[in-house]
Amino acid sequence: MIRSEKPSYDDVSRCKALMLKNAERHFYKDRLFVRLITRYLRDGQTLEIGAGVGQLSRLLTDMGFDVIATDIQPWMVDYMRSIGLNAQIVDCLRIVETLNRQFVNILAQGPSPFITSNLNTVADAYRAVYAALDHGGRFIFILPVFRDLQQFSSMADHWTIIKKSGFVPVTWFRHQILPSPYYRHMPQSIHNLLERSLGSIFGTRHVVVLERP
């Protein structure tokens, strides 16, 4: 998961501390969000790619879902294992080559190959996920609304690639209208209402659900 002005991944101590701080700040928003997206998951195991410190995977696991959390950074995988997650080192451009199997669900919250402005890499990332899904499998992808399109890709870029990828769109919506701390005491019903109304227009990230035919 990418954060602006983040220390290098090689600076493990500082990067880990910042990512854990961000995870804590986003916890209540993420918990509401995970409850929202579970309606789109198929029955079966879910693979999260680019899981970072594993917040979404942990929330899904706590809800009873069978999840494999993956990241390309070994120290992130070590951390996720230390908190009890089923975690593996996986390059999201080489999912099938690494795990030698397919999944019914794949979840991604902005891994680097998906958000880069290099659209060839973005296309490679979609192809890798497509190959790693069972027929009828779902890909849930979260893309922040970036302003710096010199460094990051836009949703318009992604739609062009998606149309060529073979995926069938299930749904798409914008999400997260408020700063994360505001979600701490928000009931799920209010969260859903807020996101369906204002969030769908002003949300700070895109949520895309795709299916492999």
C-alpha positions in Angstrom: 0.0 0.0 0.0 1.5 3.3 -1.1 1.7 6.5 1.1 3.1 9.8 0.0 6.3 11.0 1.7 6.9 7.6 3.2 10.4 6.5 4.1 12.1 4.0 1.8 11.1 0.4 2.3 14.8 -0.3 3.0 14.4 1.9 6.1 12.5 -0.9 7.8 12.2 0.6 11.2 10.9 4.0 10.1 8.7 2.6 7.4 7.1 0.0 9.6 6.4 2.5 12.4 4.7 4.9 9.9 2.7 2.1 8.3 1.5 0.9 11.7 0.6 4.5 12.7 -1.4 4.9 9.4 -3.1 1.5 10.0 -4.2 2.6 13.5 -5.5 6.0 12.1 -7.5 4.2 9.4 -8.7 1.3 11.5 -12.4 2.3 12.1 -12.8 3.5 8.5 -11.3 0.2 7.3 -13.5 -1.9 9.5 -16.6 -0.2 8.1 -15.2 -0.5 4.6 -14.4 -4.2 4.9 -18.0 -4.9 6.0 -19.2 -3.0 3.0 -17.1 -4.9 0.4 -17.8 -8.4 1.8 -21.1 -8.5 -0.2 -19.0 -8.7 -3.3 -16.8 -11.6 -2.3 -17.4 -15.1 -3.6 -17.5 -18.1 -1.3 -13.9 -19.3 -0.9 -10.4 -18.1 -0.2 -9.4 -14.5 -0.6 -5.9 -13.4 -1.7 -4.8 -9.9 -0.7 -1.9 -8.5 -2.8 0.2 -5.6 -1.6 -1.2 -6.2 1.9 1.4 -4.1 3.7 1.0 -4.6 7.5 -2.2 -6.6 6.8 -5.0 -4.4 8.1 -7.6 -5.4 5.6 -6.6 -9.1 5.8 -6.8 -9.0 9.6 -10.2 -7.5 9.5 -11.5 -10.1 7.0 -9.9 -12.9 9.0 -11.5 -11.6 12.2 -14.9 -11.8 10.4 -14.3 -15.5 9.6 -13.0 -15.2 6.0 -10.2 -17.4 4.8 -7.4 -15.0 3.7 -3.9 -15.2 2.4 -2.1 -11.9 2.9 0.8 -11.2 0.6 3.4 -8.6 -0.1 6.7 -8.3 -2.0 8.5 -7.0 1.1 9.8 -9.8 3.3 9.7 -7.7 6.5 6.0 -6.9 5.9 5.3 -10.6 5.5 7.2 -11.4 8.7 5.2 -8.8 10.6 1.9 -10.1 9.3 2.9 -13.6 10.3 3.7 -12.3 13.8 0.1 -11.1 14.2 -1.2 -14.5 13.2 -2.0 -13.9 9.5 -1.4 -16.5 6.8 1.1 -14.4 4.9 3.4 -15.1 2.0 6.0 -13.2 -0.1 4.4 -12.6 -3.5 5.2 -10.2 -6.4 1.7 -9.2 -7.6 3.0 -9.3 -11.2 3.9 -13.0 -10.7 1.0 -14.4 -8.6 0.4 -17.7 -10.5 4.2 -18.3 -10.9 4.7 -18.0 -7.2 1.6 -19.6 -5.7 0.9 -22.1 -8.5 -2.9 -21.8 -8.1 -5.9 -19.6 -8.7 -8.3 -17.9 -6.3 -12.0 -17.0 -6.1 -11.3 -13.5 -4.7 -8.3 -11.1 -5.0 -8.2 -7.9 -3.1 -5.8 -5.0 -3.7 -5.5 -1.6 -2.0 -3.2 0.3 -4.3 -0.1 -1.8 -4.7 2.7 0.0 -6.6 2.3 -1.8 -10.0 -1.3 -0.8 -10.1 -0.9 2.9 -9.3 2.2 3.8 -11.3 1.9 6.2 -14.2 3.7 3.5 -16.3 0.5 2.1 -17.9 2.4 -0.9 -19.4 3.1 -2.0 -15.8 -0.5 -1.3 -14.8 -1.7 -3.5 -17.7 0.8 -6.3 -16.6 -0.7 -6.1 -13.1 -4.2 -6.6 -14.4 -3.1 -9.5 -16.6 -1.4 -11.1 -13.6 -4.6 -10.9 -11.5 -6.8 -12.1 -14.3 -4.6 -15.2 -14.7 -4.7 -15.8 -10.9 -8.5 -15.8 -10.7 -10.8 -18.8 -11.1 -13.6 -18.3 -13.8 -16.3 -16.4 -12.0 -13.7 -15.0 -9.5 -13.8 -11.5 -8.2 -11.1 -8.8 -8.1 -11.8 -5.9 -5.7 -9.4 -3.0 -6.3 -9.1 0.3 -4.4 -7.4 3.2 -6.3 -6.9 6.5 -4.5 -8.0 9.7 -6.4 -4.5 11.1 -7.2 -3.9 14.6 -8.2 -0.3 14.0 -9.3 -0.8 12.2 -12.6 2.8 12.5 -13.5 3.6 9.9 -10.8 0.3 8.0 -10.6 -2.3 6.6 -12.9 -5.9 7.8 -13.0 -9.2 5.9 -13.0 -9.7 6.9 -16.7 -6.3 5.1 -17.4 -7.5 2.0 -15.6 -10.8 1.9 -17.4 -9.0 1.8 -20.7 -6.9 -1.1 -19.5 -9.8 -2.9 -17.9 -11.8 -2.8 -21.2 -8.9 -4.7 -22.9 -8.2 -7.1 -20.0 -11.1 -9.5 -20.4 -12.6 -8.5 -17.0 -16.3 -7.9 -16.7 -17.2 -4.9 -14.4 -19.5 -5.8 -11.5 -19.7 -2.4 -9.9 -17.7 0.8 -9.3 -18.1 3.6 -6.8 -16.2 6.3 -5.1 -15.7 6.0 -1.4 -14.5 7.8 1.8 -15.9 11.3 2.1 -14.6 12.1 5.6 -11.1 12.0 7.2 -10.5 8.6 8.8 -10.9 9.6 12.5 -14.5 10.7 11.8 -15.5 7.0 11.3 -14.6 5.9 14.8 -18.2 6.0 16.2 -20.2 5.8 13.0 -22.8 3.0 12.7 -22.6 0.9 9.6 -26.0 2.1 8.4 -24.9 5.8 8.5 -21.6 4.9 6.9 -23.4 3.2 4.0 -25.9 6.0 3.5 -23.1 8.7 3.6 -21.0 6.8 1.1 -23.9 6.1 -1.3 -24.7 9.8 -1.3 -21.8 12.2 -0.8 -19.1 9.6 -1.0 -20.2 8.6 -4.5 -19.4 12.1 -5.7 -16.6 13.4 -3.5 -15.0 10.2 -2.3 -11.2 10.2 -2.1 -10.8 6.7 -3.6 -12.3 4.5 -6.3 -13.5 1.0 -5.5 -13.8 -1.3 -8.5 -15.2 -4.8 -8.5 -14.4 -6.9 -11.6 -15.1 -10.5 -12.5 -13.3 -13.0 -14.7 -15.8 -14.6 -17.0 
